[in-house]
Amino acid sequence: MKTANPITKGQTYGYATVVDELPRRRMPCGSVKRMIQCRCVCGKVFSVQLNNLRSGSVKSCGCIRNAFLRTASLRHGMSH
């Protein structure tokens, strides 16, 4: 099956690097989405919809968000 927008292994989007293209997945609404397997900079392998990866709404496996939330929730200790 030919795809309209080819994606190659090794392309990076944010902190994710494309490993492979997975079989298409049918969503509950009936649409069919292209799925991509990626490797994050932390080493975790995860799957994501191609359109979410290309739009920038997914940049990592979630490790970057978790690291940001850890540092954002720290107090500066200078309240008094």
GUTI-737967 format. One record per residue (C-alpha): residue in three letters; x, y, z. Coordinates in steps of 0.1 Angstrom, whole numbers, padded with zeros to 4 digits, always signed. Example, Ala and Ser with C-alpha at 12.3 -4.5 7.8 and 13.67 -1.06 7.14 Angstrom:
// residues 2
ALA+0123-0045+0078
SER+0137-0011+0071
END
This chain:
// residues 80
MET+0000+0000+0000
LYS+0014+0034-0010
THR+0012+0062+0015
ALA+0006+0098+0006
ASN+0031+0111+0031
PRO+0061+0088+0035
ILE+0079+0086+0068
THR+0114+0072+0071
LYS+0131+0055+0099
GLY+0154+0077+0119
GLN+0134+0109+0115
THR+0131+0128+0147
TYR+0101+0148+0160
GLY+0109+0165+0193
TYR+0125+0139+0215
ALA+0111+0109+0195
THR+0129+0091+0168
VAL+0109+0070+0143
VAL+0116+0033+0146
ASP+0090+0017+0123
GLU+0055+0021+0109
LEU+0028-0001+0126
PRO-0004-0014+0111
ARG-0032+0012+0108
ARG-0056+0014+0136
ARG-0093+0019+0134
MET-0106+0045+0159
PRO-0140+0043+0177
CYS-0153+0070+0154
GLY-0146+0049+0124
SER-0116+0067+0110
VAL-0084+0048+0103
LYS-0051+0063+0116
ARG-0015+0056+0107
MET+0005+0045+0137
ILE+0042+0050+0142
GLN+0066+0032+0167
CYS+0091+0057+0182
ARG+0120+0056+0206
CYS+0123+0084+0231
VAL+0156+0099+0243
CYS+0150+0081+0276
GLY+0151+0048+0257
LYS+0114+0039+0260
VAL+0096+0026+0228
PHE+0061+0038+0223
SER+0034+0040+0196
VAL+0017+0072+0185
GLN-0006+0084+0157
LEU+0014+0100+0129
ASN-0007+0131+0127
ASN-0001+0138+0165
LEU+0036+0133+0160
ARG+0039+0156+0130
SER+0017+0183+0145
GLY+0039+0185+0176
SER+0012+0175+0201
VAL+0034+0145+0210
LYS+0071+0152+0215
SER+0082+0123+0238
CYS+0069+0093+0256
GLY+0059+0115+0285
CYS+0092+0115+0304
ILE+0099+0152+0294
ARG+0064+0162+0308
ASN+0070+0143+0340
ALA+0104+0159+0345
PHE+0090+0193+0339
LEU+0061+0187+0364
ARG+0086+0175+0391
THR+0107+0207+0388
ALA+0076+0230+0385
SER+0061+0216+0417
LEU+0092+0224+0438
ARG+0090+0253+0462
HIS+0117+0279+0463
GLY+0118+0279+0501
MET+0119+0317+0504
SER+0083+0325+0515
HIS+0094+0343+0547
END
